[in-house]
């Protein structure tokens, strides 16, 4: 998660690309995010642009302050 004041600067993308590079160096063959909040549209879009796919949904897996219970996604990518 990137602090709200710093969002939109590509920080999350660079962090994810860095983590993927390290994972590959260590011999990992895939990466998975176990809980991506469905209402975090920018995050879901970012992970998709980096090659992640939604492979599952956790119904009402996150308690949002305004929207109450919202779904979470499990997102996965082969490296």
N, C-alpha and C positions, 0 to 999 in steps of 0.2 A: 504494500500500500504506500502510496506517495502522498505526502502532506498536501492538503487542498491548495495551499498557496503556491505550490510548485508543480501542480498538475499541468499537463499540456506541453511540457518541455521535452518529452521523449525519455524521461528518466526510467519509467517502468519498462519501456522497450529495451533500453540499454542494459538494465539489470537482468532482464530475462535472457537476452542474447548472451550476456556474460555467463549466467548460470548454465545455459545450454552448452557453451564452449567448455566450461569446467567439467560438466557431466560427461561430455564426450571424451575428454582427456582421461577421465577416471574409468572409462569403459562402460558407462551406462548406455543403454540402447533406447531408452524412452524416458519421458517425463510426464508427470501427472499432477494436476491441481485438483485436490479433492473437494474444494468448496469455493466455487466462484458464484457470487450472488447474482442472480438473474437480472436484477434491476440495475446493476452496475454495467450499463450498456457500453461505456467506453472500454471497460476492462474486458468484457466478452469480445468486443470487436478487436481489441489489441491481440488477445490470445489467438483468435481466429486468423488474423493477418500473419501471425508467427507460425501458423501451421497446426495449431491445436484444434481438436474436434470435440464436440460435446458427445460423450459416450454414455452419459447417464444424468438423471435428474433426481435430486433429493426434494420431494414435495415438502413445502413449508419448512425448509431447512434453516431459515434465517429469520430472526425477529427484527424487522425494520421498524424504526421509531414511528413513522407516519403510515406506512403501508401494511403494517402488521406482519403476518407470516408470508414470506415470499420464498420461491424455489431457489435452490442452489444447483449449479451444474458441476459435474465431474468432467474435466477437460484433459485430453491425452494427446501425446504426439510421439511418434517414433523419431529418434534423433538421427 
